[in-house]
Amino acid sequence: MYDKEQARKVHEEKERWEETTVQKALSRFPERYEKFTTISGKPVERLYTPDNVVDLDYFRDLGFPGEFPFTRGPYPTMYRGRLWTMRMFAGFGTAEETNERFKYLLAEGETGLSIAFDLPTLYGYDTDAPEAEGEFGKCGVAVSSLRDMEILLDGIPLDEITTSMTINSPAAVIWAMYIVTAEKRGIPRRVLGGTIQNDILKEYIAQKEYIFPPEPSMRLVVDTIEFAANEMPRWHPISISGYHIREAGSTAVQELAFTLADGFTYVEAALERGLDVDAFAPRLSFFFNVHNDFFEEIAKFRAARRIWARAMRDKYGAKNPRSWTLRFHAQTAGCTLTAQQPENNIVRVAIQALAAVLGGAQSLHTNSMDEALALPSEKAVRIALRTQQIIAHETEVTNTIDPLGGSFYVEALTNRMEEEANEYFRRIESLGGVIPAIEKGFFQQEIADAAFRYQLEVDAKRRIIVGVNEYVEEEPLEIPLLEMDPEGYDRQVRRLQELRRTRDNREVTRTLHEVREAARNGKNLMYPILDAVAAYATLGEIMGILREEFGEWEEPVWF
């Protein structure tokens, strides 16, 4: 820590420099040297010195990697011990088509699966439901039953590879399908590794793929956390997600604060269930966006680890250091991809991916250059994967841990992120907590305001988006786009109809009754859902029972 006299001298030197060197530059280039801001809208100073981190205490605020408060990383060896998992998000059309893409990615060097589901699946409908019309396979793979999951994972070594599944309201059902698929192959559930997203709070805040009201939705999440703690020690039953909050238009600070506030809410709900914090906290994981502001994103990740560690140890009483460590998956920002000059997206993704690595991500997905136009083609997804591999093997940035630690700018940004997140925590607490704040529209209004400000800056060219509002070119698009099998929908519907005819429908009826009874009497729903899935009850049938018992959520209108 710098003493006050040293800090005063540095401050005086900085003021002298501002008055001389910078003033000369301002006289020549006044517009270029105006006060810049981060995406969060806060001024960025022209120069960072020890004066900006005068209160920084190395051991209190930074420490060593793998040690409290984990600012510099959750593991003592970080990437010198092992690289991050290269987990490319994939899913489209039928289970057969997506299975082919999985095998292609694994052959190209992917080290973990990440499954994208289509909208009917995300909302708990079977492919042939009237509500699903026109949405088959467009933003992910259609999974209506265990049969689809078996095809989707055919030939994939589930005991050797970890899988992430981006599913929320129907997470318990889809997870059960994955578990039963493995067990039918003789792979016990205790050896399975992976993640279900299962973060329902951010659905109310940003993505809007909720089904049930908050209370039963939270019950389902805690059921999965409890089940994982008892049955699946290698599985992360929730990935607390800031990604979708950011994609909805939030600032970096809002993404950080709202995501961690959601995380604390899940911890409190599990504790209220009677679970021991150290029995479940080590299996909680996070999912963050990586936007364009390079240093701000790195500071966001470092601040997230520090905030989480302090809260888990000091507020929630966790004793196990693994309960204090925040581990996260990152995905480059889909909202920064442009349909104009899509090749430019390769550059954006590379820079964002580098920020994730320098910020200490445990797992990373890199977006493909054509995703503003369509689902990614094989060529585009290969380039996206190669981007990670080049960073890993050619840049040498993995040689040292937290290489930007100690930077006056990065440390000042990290401190500011923590301070502003803490201010949001106070505001959320004053509203009664996360769920009351959702019901009052607090998060939704904050994000809407931030998105509006950002768009105004783009429209006024205060923010330059290359190829969109500057350096524009009028030329035809020449990128080949992915086309799905035009017969895929009919094949999927035929398979579903055949399943309903040939399964043991008495057993389906019995297991669906058990799901209903568990929903009514408060028992953990994972066990009857596993039985129903094993009997080949469909996603729509199981979710239909829960819709009847829990009701459906309609978001209030606040504005």
C-alpha positions, -999 to +999 in steps of 0.1 A: +000+000+000+013+035-009+017+059+020-001+093+019+030+114+011+040+092-019+004+093-031+004+131-028+036+134-049+022+111-076-010+131-077+009+164-082+030+149-109-001+137-127-017+171-125+015+187-139+014+162-168-022+169-175-016+207-176+014+204-200+015+174-223-022+167-225-032+204-230-009+205-260-025+174-275-059+188-268-052+220-288-044+199-318-070+171-315-098+183-292-124+158-302-102+128-299-090+137-264-124+143-248-133+123-217-138+087-228-162+063-211-164+026-206-196+008-218-208+012-182-208+050-189-182+060-163-153+084-174-120+068-182-090+088-171-062+096-195-036+081-173-036+057-144-010+059-117-005+046-081-027+075-072-057+055-086-050+025-064-037+042-032-060+020-010-052-013-027-039-039-003-022-068-020-031-095+004-065-082+013-077-074-022-056-096-045-036-124-029-022-152-048-041-173-075-060-201-058-061-182-025-088-160-009-102-136-023-093-152-056-091-119-075-061-133-095-078-167-103-096-197-087-067-221-091-030-218-081-017-230-115-045-217-138-037-224-174-002-238-167-021-267-150-047-271-177-063-250-204-099-238-203-125-261-217-132-252-253-170-256-253-187-246-286-225-240-283-242-261-309-277-273-318-301-271-347-328-291-364-331-327-354-311-347-330-293-365-359-281-332-374-268-319-341-251-352-333-232-349-365-221-313-355-210-325-321-188-352-336-174-327-361-165-303-333-149-330-312-128-341-342-117-305-347-104-303-311-134-292-290-130-304-254-166-301-240-201-302-254-226-273-251-262-280-262-285-254-276-322-263-276-349-249-299-377-226-285-404-253-281-380-273-260-370-242-240-407-236-233-415-272-225-435-281-255-432-312-278-424-305-314-459-313-326-477-291-301-498-263-316-477-237-296-445-249-313-456-244-348-430-228-370-402-229-344-388-263-349-350-264-348-344-228-355-323-217-325-313-252-313-320-288-314-355-302-308-357-327-279-392-340-270-383-373-254-357-396-241-355-411-276-344-378-290-317-375-263-304-410-270-300-400-307-285-367-298-258-383-277-252-414-297-215-422-299-205-395-274-184-408-244-205-393-216-182-407-189-152-389-205-165-355-216-184-328-198-216-314-212-233-280-207-270-277-215-286-243-219-321-250-205-340-233-177-377-238-170-376-275-182-341-280-169-350-308-145-367-328-173-339-324-199-313-332-172-332-363-164-331-373-200-293-369-201-289-390-168-312-418-180-294-419-214-261-424-196-275-450-172-290-471-200-254-473-213-242-485-180-226-452-170-236-443-133-249-409-127-222-402-101-194-401-127-212-377-151-198-342-153-213-311-168-237-282-162-274-273-166-280-236-169-312-238-147-310-201-138-347-191-137-342-157-120-324-142-151-353-154-172-376-130-153-350-103-155-339-106-191-345-136-214-382-142-206-382-180-212-400-185-179-430-208-175-441-209-138-443-182-112-411-175-092-420-195-061-425-229-078-397-222-102-373-216-073-385-248-058-375-267-089-341-251-089-335-261-053-347-296-060-319-300-087-293-285-063-303-309-036-303-338-060-268-330-073-255-326-038-268-361-029-263-380-062-240-363-087-208-349-071-193-339-105-223-320-119-230-283-116-268-281-111-269-244-120-250-219-141-259-185-128-260-164-159-251-128-166-248-135-203-285-130-212-287-100-189-259-084-209-274-094-242-306-076-232-287-044-230-272-041-195-239-025-186-210-045-174-216-034-138-253-044-141-244-078-155-220-083-126-243-071-098-275-087-111-258-120-117-242-122-083-274-111-066-292-140-083-265-163-071-269-151-035-306-157-038-301-193-048-277-198-019-303-185+005-330-207-010-309-238-006-300-228+030-337-224+037-343-259+024-319-270+051-289-278+029-254-273+043-237-245+023-205-266+018-226-295+005-238-275-026-218-243-030-187-259-046-210-271-075-224-237-083-210-222-115-214-189-134-218-178-170-207-144-182-207-123-214-175-110-229-183-076-245-161-052-265-145-031-237-114-052-233-101-040-199-136-035-184-144-072-191-112-084-175-119-062-144-155-076-143-143-112-140-117-103-113-142-083-093-168-111-095-144-136-079-136-112-051-172-103-043-183-139-043-155-151-021-161-125+005-198-131+006-196-169+007-171-169+036-182-139+056-220-137+050-230-173+044-204-190+066-189-214+041-158-232+055-147-250+024-124-228+002-141-244-029-173-228-017-156-194-019-143-198-055-163-185-084-157-205-115-172-194-148-179-201-184-177-172-208-192-166-242-183-138-266-210-112-270-236-122-295-251-087-294-218-072-308-220-093-339-230-075-371-248-086-402-229-059-421-193-070-430-197-103-410-160-111-415-153-083-390-169-105-364-139-128-364-118-099-351-144-089-325-146-125-312-108-129-310-104-098-289-133-108-266-120-143-263-086-130-253-103-109-226-120-140-212-087-158-210-068-129-194-098-126-170-094-163-159-123-182-176-126-219-169-146-226-201-152-206-233-174-205-263-165-183-292-193-171-315-191-177-353-189-148-378-222-156-394-244-158-363-260-124-369-275-140-401-281-176-394-271-207-373-233-211-378-220-230-408-192-256-404-166-232-418-176-204-395-177-226-364-143-240-372-128-205-374-144-197-341-129-228-325-095-222-341-096-187-325-095-203-291-068-228-302-046-200-315-049-180-283-041-212-263-011-224-283+004-194-302+000-162-281+018-175-250-007-156-228-012-188-208+024-188-195+017-166-165-013-162-142-033-129-142-007-111-164-026-078-160-027-080-122-010-049-108-019-027-137-030+006-123-059+008-148-071-028-143-069-027-105-087+007-105-114-008-128-117-039-106-121-018-075-147+004-092-167-026-104-168-040-069-179-006-054-207-001-080-219-037-076-221-033-039-242-002-044-266-022-066-268-049-038-279-022-014-306-010-038-318-046-044-319-052-006-339-021-001-366-034-024-368-066-004-345-088-024-342-102-060-377-116-064-396-085-050-373-064-072-383-085-103-420-081-094-415-044-092-397-042-125-365-028-111-341-050-131-361-046-163-361-008-161-324-006-153-315-027-183-340-009-206-325+025-196-289+012-202-298-003-236-315+030-246-285+051-237-262+028-256-283+029-287-284+067-285-246+068-284-244+045-315-270+066-334-250+098-326-217+081-335-204+086-300-197+049-303-184+037-336-195+003-348-172-006-377-192-014-408-225-002-392-223+035-385-188+041-398-166+025-425-197+013-442-196-006-475-225-014-498-216-048-512-236-081-516-233-108-489-212-136-501-210-159-471-227-193-475-252-199-447-263-231-430-294-248-443-312-274-422-326-306-435-360-297-450-374-331-441-363-328-404-396-316-390-416-344-406-391-370-394-392-356-359-430-356-357-432-392-371-407-403-345-427-387-317-460-402-329-444-437-331-430-433-296-465-426-282-479-457-299-451-482-289-442-472-253-459-487-222-486-461-218-498-476-185-463-470-171-463-435-185-496-428-168-484-441-135-452-421-136-469-389-146-492-394-116-462-396-094-449-363-108-482-347-100-482-361-064-447-348-058-456-314-072-485-313-047-468-326-016-435-308-018-412-338-024-381-335-045-393-337-081-361-350-097-369-386-086-404-389-102-393-370-132-364-395-138-390-423-136-413-406-161-385-399-185-373-435-183-409-446-192-406-423-223-431-397-211-425-367-233-412-333-223-446-317-231-465-343-210-443-338-179-442-300-182-480-301-188-485-317-154-464-290-138-482-263-157-515-276-143-501-277-107-480-246-106-498-223-131-480-200-156-464-166-150-475-135-167-452-106-164-468-074-150-468-043-170-450-015-152-444+012-178 
